[in-house]
Amino acid sequence: MAYIVGVGLLILVLVGVPLKYAAGYRGVVAVVGPIHGILYIVYLAAAYDLARRGRWTLRQMAAVVGAGFVPFLAFVVERQVTRRVEREMR
């Protein structure tokens, strides 16, 4: 889920926003923006569920939530969380 949210954010930041401000074209932001917003809400629900089940600290939860705001961070945090969950499942 973090990969999907991360790709949407990258499209917004690297394609949509430059097109909006440099060329006045709002199409990418108008389409990708709401999709990213909805998927981010789903991502938050999934992250909350995983954090509750994994008994994460508030700091761990904040890192996962913040990953949806910072471009490229979602990919790093997703990998860390995947490793942690795989390690705990053994």
C-alpha positions, 0 to 999 in steps of 0.5 A: 500500500505504501508503494501505491501511495508513494508513487501517487505522491511522486507523480503529484510532486514531480509531474503534476505540480510542475505542470500546474505552475509552469504550464498552467495545466491542472489535469494531472493534479485534478486527477491524481490528487484526489486519488492519492488522497483517498488511497492515503486514507486507506493507507492510514487505516491499514497502518493503524491496523498493523500498528495495533496488531504489532503493538508499535510505539508512537514513534514507529507509527508516526514514521509510517504515517509520515511516509505518505507526506514525504516523497521517496520516504514511503519506499524506505519505510515500507521496506523497514516495516516489511523486514520487521513484520517478517522477522516477527512472524518467524 
